[in-house]
């Protein structure tokens, strides 16, 4: 009825209407090259695209060809991804994928972000990876992992079929109408994949790889995007590399090492005790023998999904001052090094095609734990988490490459107006506190592999006060065995006593503070203003503060952009921070013509005063409350949201049941409360302001 009402009056095409033209993507024999540099690009990106004919309609024969192609691209992406983990690789990241061009054509893509100065080496490795598959094919092990990965994806696709967003279905129907893409339906496609995937053997995949269908030798395009100032090869050099790769004979891939267990010698299980049940929230609290607390909330939000989120207070701020920076580096080094006795590539091979992940990271004021898996992989998720903590590996080559990259970043930051603004802003706000200013080469000199390992050992030596939240298709009884084996056995031995953090004394500078940073390299002026003041922190307080920030941003947009035409946009961010002290923090930023800074600051101050003193109509507040409600209705459908929300409330010392009081908190987003918060916070005594400009006001 709605469709008839809205669209029924549109005239039909009629019998005499001309046929709709059918345009296709043209082929070409020559290799097209495009190289572009841009000051806003931070890494060099190279893409090789081969234009190809799309797979025929996926009835039985066409669908089998489609699956074969998917397996081939999965193997190529695996090889490039594993190569990217090697410290000696030219890649920051690399992969391969098919893409739609429309009207019977598709693209076969090779893509990589390459390290500085290694564009040609990176392009050559991309081309050789593709060529190696054509010449040598895939191994049985690679085929098995690709089948497992594709089958896992199809299982998840089928399991979530009743919860798939309607836009996905609408897009599929649109492609059916415009491009004749079949719509067999999820159950049919799932059943077909289950029947066909086991029958596609290694020889079938290799036959596809050797054919002209996979990365055809026509319709090729090489595109390079690089930071401004990058030295690029000429176009003919890149064309010659592509042509040479067509006949190259790369070496066959080396054999794979046998898979090793994540934890070769499992510890004796600990014990798990039920200590509390919250009927309102639907949670069960478990106490483990090593002091760790686990809160389990069973849900059926996703068909087969378990999410773990957790924290332990401490982080790099709890380390000795000389290890503070080492603690912030430790997570990156550990994640890129793999596990003891297992490189990151070996670990990745074990996990490819398995719906499981787990990690731990040292952050500023917390150790943070994360996990995600299906029901079947729940024990593996916890075993991996245990291994990440107790069997972390710190590889010298990985460390050396990371530190070299950080040194390059430090040097490059000296040439960037944005980096100079950030450096001065941090020093101004935090009064030069060493833990909050950008790193220098001298800072990097103080970080060694030994100091990184020492920081990790201290941060993970005693996890007895860790709290983990588990949400998904798992009951507390089903969770107990794996928790006893892998979480109750995490270390609970006290770390070195007497550690005193020197980060706790950090404070944002008291206002009013205002400074002009004259930077001849800046193209335009940038204005950044921060207000900060002590504040209560609770769900209601955060929602009221968010409402004030939304109102402030909307009014500044109206005045500075729409009314005065002085800027492309204004950003306002607001939060209540707990560390190093509890404060409400509001930051305003915009860029403009240097000659208009004073004018726009005056207009900004007028808007701020308006927010501080006026009571806005309830219709405006109602729009904020309605937006909050829509976001909430979407969020609560996710296991990730529940795990993160419960962890957040617990970390802030709030009762997790406050999550259920959303309606009451949202009702407090009222004009009077927003005015009261603004009146107390948005004052000069709490204001820090920095203007970066290429013009020297003193010279005017």
Buried (B, 14 or more C-beta within 10 A) or exposed (E): EEEEEEEEEEEEEEEEEEEEEEEEBEEEEEBEBEBEBEEEBEBBBBBBBBBBEBBEEBEEEBBBBBBBBBBBBBBBBBBBBBBBBBBEBBBBBBBBBBEEBBEBBBBBBBBBBBBBEBBBBBBBBBBBBBBBBBBBBBBEEBBBBBBBBBBBBBBBBBBBBEEEEEEEEEEBEEBEEEEEBBEBEBEEBBBBBEEBBEEBEBEBBBBBBBEEBBBBEEBBBBBBBBBEEBEBBEBEEBBEBBEEBEEEEBEEBEEEEEEEEBBEEEEEBBEBEEEEEBEEBBBBBBBBBBBBBBBBBBBEBBBBBBBBBBBBBBBBBBBBBEBBBBBBBBBBBBBBBBBEEBBBBBBBBBBBBBBBBBBBBBBBBBBBBBBBBBBEBBBBBBBBBBBBBBBBBBBEEBBEBBBEEBBEBBEBBEEBBBBBBBBBBBBBBBBEBBBBBBBEEEBBEEBEBEBBBBBBBBBBEBBBEBBBBBBBBBEBEBBBBBBBBBBBBBBBEEBEEEEEBBBEEBBBBEBEBBEBBBBEEBEBBBBBBBBBBEBEBBBBBBBBBBBBBBBBBBBBBEBBBEEBEBBEEBEBEBBBBBBBEEBBBBBBBBBBBBEBBEBBBEBBBEBBEBBBEEEBEEEBBEBBBEBBEEEEEEBBEBBBBBBBBBBBBBBBEBEBEBBBEBEEBBEBBBBEBBBBBBEBBBBEEBBBBBBBBBBEEEEE
